[in-house]
Amino acid sequence: MIVKGKYRVGFILLAVILLAACGSVSTPVSPLPTVAPAIETTAPPPSNTPNPATATNVPVASVLPNVGSFPDPTAYHWMPVISGMASPVDIQFPDDGSGRMFIIEQDGRIRIVENGQMLDPPFLDIISKVDSLGNEQGLLGLAFHPDFKHNPYFYVNYIDLNGNTVMARFTASGSLADPSSEKDLLHIRQPFANHNGGEMAFGPDGYLYMGLGDGGSQGDPNGNGQNTNVLLGKILRIDVDHGDPYAIPAGNPFANGGGKAEIWEYGLRNPWRFSFDKVSGNLYIGDVGQDTWEEVDVVPANAGGLNFGWNYYEGLHSYTGHPPAGLNFTLPVTEYSHIVGGCAIIGGYVYRGGMKAWQGIYFYGDECSGKIWGLIHTDNGWQSQLLFETGASLTTFGRDPTGEIYFADRRGTIYRLGK
């Protein structure tokens, strides 16, 4: 779903072979294997890293509680929760006390899982409106209003039949959505079929954040990442509780001019998945790389207007061109290469569930390799450790209202971390 073009054919063939070998995706599966290698301390910038005159590290350490160490991952497993989904790409839980899990199927459905069972009919079916023929197209993101129990709005991000991004609001009526209740928030032209982003999430401030890729092709040929007059290659922030269809929060960096008022952060290639830590309010972004490097960016709560460097930089490494003098970039806190990690980062969540050993650890993974890492901030700076080798085709992580962590395998199964 977010695999770079040069990997797609091989990856699709691999998926076909695996499906042929494994049979139906609804077949019960066993807990996934684990691995516990040594800690990998985030490396110092290499020689082609941007110099101090053009790049900065936001002082995240000053607002993050330090985490001492990683637990032994071999004592924990990813346990199957539900199987039989069709290309699941997002997992969301409304904080309404119902305990229901909502799973996006890429072709245009949202399914409900309640008490371990998938319910029929789907919560929402907009297949007739969604272009899901491309590897990175389809119904891509879902966010429930923070007060969904009393305000039954939810928000989706999908690619329409013209290949463009639609961000829209729907209304739930009883236990299902009303398909006729769609209210458009944004229509954004997509010049290519890839790098569509897809994430939607409400921040601790109650505003809706939305992720958009740079428009696609390779190397950002239109320069969208650095252009603050377009919405592509950005994270947006809007106020859906005011205005029609929304208002611009006063604190947005370009609210008074100099760029599109909706922009919150920029210089991103494809921020497929990002999330907010429920304790610190900090924003964690998994930004998909181009040729070699995948990255994690961490933003202190309420720090808007940051430039993450694409397409001048890929991770900590120069990519193309020479940035203008005085232009500042925020460097990733960690990166991994395709040689050791796979092909495309899947951003996750900071764990805030009931297992004390995992408190404060950020989970992220890779779509092609199925590897899952943890990221912590210690007295010695950022540290990342490979935790699990799942063998899955990761598409997304999820977090329930109690802070427990899940992930989706494209082949149809949802897993939860447990002992």
C-alpha positions in Angstrom: 0.0 0.0 0.0 2.9 2.4 0.5 5.7 0.3 -1.1 8.0 2.3 -3.4 7.5 1.6 -7.1 10.6 -0.4 -7.7 9.6 -2.9 -5.0 6.0 -3.4 -6.0 6.2 -6.2 -8.5 8.4 -8.4 -6.3 6.4 -7.6 -3.3 3.1 -8.5 -5.0 4.6 -11.8 -6.2 5.8 -12.6 -2.7 2.3 -11.9 -1.4 0.7 -14.2 -4.0 3.2 -17.0 -3.1 2.5 -16.5 0.6 -1.2 -16.5 0.2 -1.0 -19.6 -1.9 1.0 -21.3 0.7 -1.1 -20.2 3.7 -4.6 -20.5 2.2 -7.4 -18.2 3.3 -6.5 -15.1 5.3 -9.2 -16.1 7.8 -7.3 -19.3 8.8 -6.4 -19.1 12.5 -2.8 -17.9 13.1 -0.3 -18.5 15.8 1.4 -15.8 17.9 4.2 -14.2 15.9 7.9 -14.9 16.7 10.1 -12.4 18.5 13.7 -11.4 18.5 15.7 -9.3 20.9 18.9 -7.9 19.4 21.2 -5.4 21.0 20.2 -1.8 21.4 21.0 0.4 18.4 21.9 3.9 19.6 20.9 6.5 17.0 24.0 7.2 15.0 25.6 10.7 14.9 25.0 12.5 11.6 27.2 11.2 8.7 29.4 13.5 6.7 26.6 14.5 4.3 24.2 15.5 7.0 23.1 19.1 6.8 25.4 21.5 8.6 24.5 23.4 11.8 23.8 26.5 9.7 21.0 24.9 7.9 19.6 22.3 10.2 18.6 22.1 13.9 17.3 19.5 16.3 14.2 20.6 18.2 15.0 20.2 21.9 12.6 17.3 22.4 14.5 15.9 25.4 13.5 18.9 27.5 9.8 17.9 27.2 10.1 14.1 27.1 10.2 12.0 30.2 13.2 9.7 29.9 12.7 5.9 29.6 15.3 3.7 31.3 15.5 0.7 29.0 13.7 -1.8 26.8 12.1 -4.9 28.3 13.0 -8.4 27.0 10.7 -8.8 24.0 11.0 -12.6 24.0 8.6 -12.5 27.0 5.9 -11.0 24.8 4.0 -12.0 21.7 1.7 -10.5 19.0 -1.5 -12.3 19.5 -4.2 -12.6 16.7 -7.4 -10.7 17.5 -9.4 -11.1 14.3 -8.8 -12.5 10.8 -10.6 -12.3 7.4 -10.2 -8.6 6.7 -9.6 -7.5 3.1 -6.4 -5.4 3.0 -6.8 -3.7 6.4 -4.9 -0.3 6.4 -6.1 1.5 9.6 -7.2 0.5 13.1 -9.2 3.0 15.2 -11.1 3.0 18.5 -13.7 5.7 19.4 -13.3 6.7 23.0 -17.0 6.1 23.7 -16.9 3.2 26.1 -18.2 0.6 23.6 -14.9 -1.3 23.2 -15.5 -1.5 19.5 -12.6 -1.7 17.0 -13.0 -0.1 13.6 -10.9 -1.4 10.7 -10.5 0.3 7.3 -10.4 -2.0 4.3 -8.5 -0.3 1.6 -11.2 -0.8 -1.1 -13.6 1.5 0.7 -15.2 -0.2 3.7 -15.0 0.3 7.5 -15.6 -2.9 9.5 -16.6 -3.2 13.1 -15.1 -5.8 15.5 -17.0 -6.2 18.7 -16.4 -8.9 21.3 -14.0 -10.6 19.0 -16.4 -10.9 16.1 -16.6 -9.0 12.8 -20.1 -7.5 12.4 -22.2 -7.2 9.3 -23.1 -5.0 7.6 -20.0 -2.7 7.5 -20.1 0.5 9.5 -19.5 2.4 6.2 -19.3 1.3 2.6 -18.2 3.9 0.0 -16.6 1.5 -2.5 -18.5 3.2 -5.3 -16.7 6.5 -4.5 -13.1 5.1 -3.9 -10.3 4.5 -6.3 -8.4 1.6 -4.8 -6.8 0.2 -8.0 -3.3 1.8 -7.2 -1.0 0.3 -4.6 -1.2 3.5 -2.5 -4.8 4.5 -3.2 -8.1 3.7 -1.6 -9.8 4.5 1.7 -6.7 5.4 3.8 -7.5 7.2 7.1 -10.2 7.4 9.8 -10.6 9.6 12.9 -13.5 9.8 15.4 -14.5 13.0 16.9 -13.0 13.2 20.5 -16.5 13.4 21.9 -17.9 10.8 19.5 -20.3 9.4 22.2 -22.2 12.7 22.1 -21.1 14.1 18.8 -21.3 11.3 16.3 -19.0 12.7 13.6 -16.1 10.8 12.1 -13.6 11.8 9.4 -12.1 9.9 6.5 -9.4 10.4 4.0 -9.8 8.6 0.6 -8.8 8.8 -3.0 -11.8 9.5 -5.3 -12.5 8.1 -8.8 -10.5 11.0 -10.3 -7.4 10.0 -8.3 -7.6 13.0 -5.9 -7.6 13.2 -2.1 -10.9 13.8 -0.4 -11.1 14.6 3.3 -14.7 14.4 4.5 -16.9 14.1 7.5 -19.7 11.5 8.0 -22.3 11.1 10.7 -23.0 7.9 12.6 -26.7 7.0 13.0 -27.1 4.4 15.7 -24.6 1.7 15.3 -23.8 2.4 11.6 -22.7 5.4 9.5 -25.1 7.3 7.3 -23.5 7.2 3.8 -25.6 10.2 2.6 -24.2 12.4 5.4 -20.9 13.1 3.7 -19.7 16.7 4.1 -16.5 17.6 2.2 -13.7 19.3 4.0 -11.0 19.3 1.4 -10.5 18.1 -2.2 -6.8 18.0 -3.1 -5.5 17.3 -6.6 -3.0 14.5 -6.8 -0.6 14.7 -9.7 0.5 11.0 -9.4 -1.0 7.9 -7.9 1.5 7.4 -5.0 2.5 9.3 -1.9 -1.1 10.1 -0.8 -0.4 10.2 2.9 -3.7 9.2 4.7 -3.4 9.7 8.4 -6.1 11.6 10.3 -5.8 12.1 14.1 -7.2 14.5 16.7 -4.5 16.1 18.8 -4.6 16.9 22.5 -5.7 20.4 21.5 -8.9 19.0 19.9 -7.9 20.0 16.4 -7.9 17.6 13.5 -4.4 16.8 11.9 -4.2 15.3 8.5 -1.2 13.9 6.6 -0.5 14.4 2.8 2.4 13.0 0.8 4.3 15.1 -1.7 2.2 14.2 -4.7 4.1 11.2 -5.9 6.4 10.1 -8.7 10.0 10.0 -7.4 12.1 12.7 -5.8 9.3 15.2 -5.5 9.6 16.6 -9.1 7.2 19.5 -8.4 9.0 20.6 -5.2 5.8 20.3 -3.2 7.5 19.4 0.1 9.2 22.8 0.4 6.4 24.8 -1.1 4.2 26.3 1.6 1.7 27.5 -1.0 0.5 23.9 -1.6 -0.9 21.4 0.8 1.1 18.3 -0.5 4.0 17.1 1.6 2.5 18.5 4.7 0.7 17.8 8.0 -2.4 20.0 8.2 -4.3 21.3 11.3 -7.9 22.5 11.2 -10.6 23.2 13.7 -13.7 21.1 12.8 -15.8 22.4 15.7 -16.0 25.9 14.2 -16.5 27.4 10.8 -18.1 25.8 7.7 -16.7 23.3 7.0 -13.8 24.2 9.3 -11.9 27.1 10.8 -8.1 27.8 10.9 -6.6 27.6 14.4 -5.0 30.9 15.3 -1.7 29.2 16.2 -1.2 27.8 12.7 2.2 29.0 11.4 0.7 30.5 8.2 -2.6 31.6 9.6 -1.8 35.2 8.8 0.0 34.6 5.4 3.2 33.3 3.9 1.7 30.0 3.0 -1.5 27.9 3.1 -3.3 28.5 6.4 -4.1 24.8 7.0 -0.4 23.8 7.1 1.1 22.7 10.5 4.4 21.0 9.5 6.1 20.7 6.1 9.1 19.2 4.2 7.6 15.7 4.4 7.7 13.0 1.7 4.9 10.7 2.7 3.8 10.8 6.4 1.7 7.7 6.1 1.2 7.3 9.9 1.7 9.7 12.7 0.4 9.8 16.3 0.3 11.8 19.5 1.7 10.5 22.8 -1.2 10.5 25.3 1.0 11.6 28.2 3.4 14.2 26.7 1.3 15.4 23.8 4.4 15.1 21.5 3.8 14.2 17.8 5.6 11.1 16.4 5.8 11.0 12.6 6.9 8.0 10.4 8.0 9.6 7.1 8.5 7.2 4.2 11.8 7.6 2.4 12.8 7.6 -1.2 15.7 5.4 -2.2 17.5 4.4 1.0 16.4 5.9 4.3 13.3 5.8 6.4 12.9 8.2 9.3 11.1 9.0 12.6 10.5 12.6 13.5 9.4 13.7 17.0 7.8 17.1 17.6 7.2 18.7 21.0 3.6 19.5 21.8 2.3 22.6 20.0 5.5 23.1 18.0 4.2 24.0 14.5 6.0 25.3 11.4 8.8 22.8 11.4 10.5 21.9 8.1 11.7 18.3 8.0 13.9 18.8 4.9 12.4 16.8 2.1 13.5 16.8 -0.8 16.8 18.4 0.2 17.3 15.6 2.7 16.2 12.0 3.0 16.6 11.1 6.7 19.9 12.5 7.8 21.3 12.4 4.3 21.5 14.9 1.5 19.2 14.0 -1.3 19.1 16.7 -4.0 19.8 20.4 -4.5 21.3 23.0 -2.1 19.0 24.6 0.4 19.0 28.4 0.6 21.1 30.0 3.3 19.4 30.4 6.6 16.7 27.8 6.0 16.4 25.6 9.1 15.4 21.9 9.1 14.4 19.6 11.9 16.4 16.4 11.8 14.8 12.9 12.4 15.6 11.4 15.8 16.3 8.0 14.2 16.5 6.4 10.7 17.0 3.0 9.2 18.2 1.9 5.8 16.5 -0.3 3.3 19.5 -2.7 3.4 18.7 -3.6 7.0 15.1 -2.6 7.5 12.9 -3.2 4.4 11.2 -0.6 2.2 8.7 1.7 3.9 8.3 2.9 7.5 5.0 2.4 9.3 4.7 4.9 12.1 3.0 3.6 15.3 2.3 4.8 18.9 3.8 5.4 22.2 2.7 2.6 24.5 0.5 3.7 27.4 -1.2 0.4 28.3 -1.3 -1.9 31.3 2.1 -3.5 30.8 4.5 -1.4 32.9 7.6 -2.6 31.2 6.6 -1.0 27.9 5.5 2.4 29.2 6.8 5.3 27.1 8.2 3.2 24.3 7.3 4.3 20.7 6.6 1.4 18.3 7.2 1.6 14.6 7.8 -1.0 11.9 8.4 -1.7 8.2 5.9 -2.7 5.6 8.0 -5.1 3.6 10.2 -6.8 6.3 7.6 -6.9 9.1 10.3 -5.8 11.6 9.1 -3.8 14.6 11.3 -1.4 16.5 11.0 0.5 19.8 12.3 4.0 20.3 13.0 5.7 23.6 14.6 8.8 24.9 17.2 8.1 27.7 19.8 10.2 29.6 22.1 9.3 26.7 19.7 10.5 24.0 17.6 8.6 21.5 17.9 4.8 21.3 16.2 2.4 18.9 16.0 -1.4 19.3 14.7 -4.1 16.9 12.1 -5.9 19.0 10.1 -8.3 16.8 10.6 -10.0 13.5 7.0 -10.7 12.6 7.1 -11.7 8.9 3.9 -9.7 8.4 3.1 -7.2 5.7 2.6 -4.3 8.1 0.2 -1.6 7.0 -0.7 0.2 10.2 -0.6 0.2 14.0 -3.5 0.9 16.3 -4.0 2.0 19.9 -7.2 1.3 22.0 -8.5 3.7 24.7 -6.6 1.8 27.4 -3.3 2.4 25.5 -2.7 -1.2 24.2 -1.0 -1.6 20.9 -2.1 -3.4 17.7 -0.9 -3.9 14.2 -2.5 -5.0 10.9 -1.1 -7.5 8.4 -2.2 -6.7 4.8 -3.1 -10.4 4.5 -6.1 -9.9 6.8 -5.2 -10.3 10.4 -5.1 -7.9 13.3 -2.7 -8.5 16.2 -2.3 -7.2 19.8 0.8 -7.1 21.9 0.6 -9.2 25.1 2.3 -11.7 27.3 
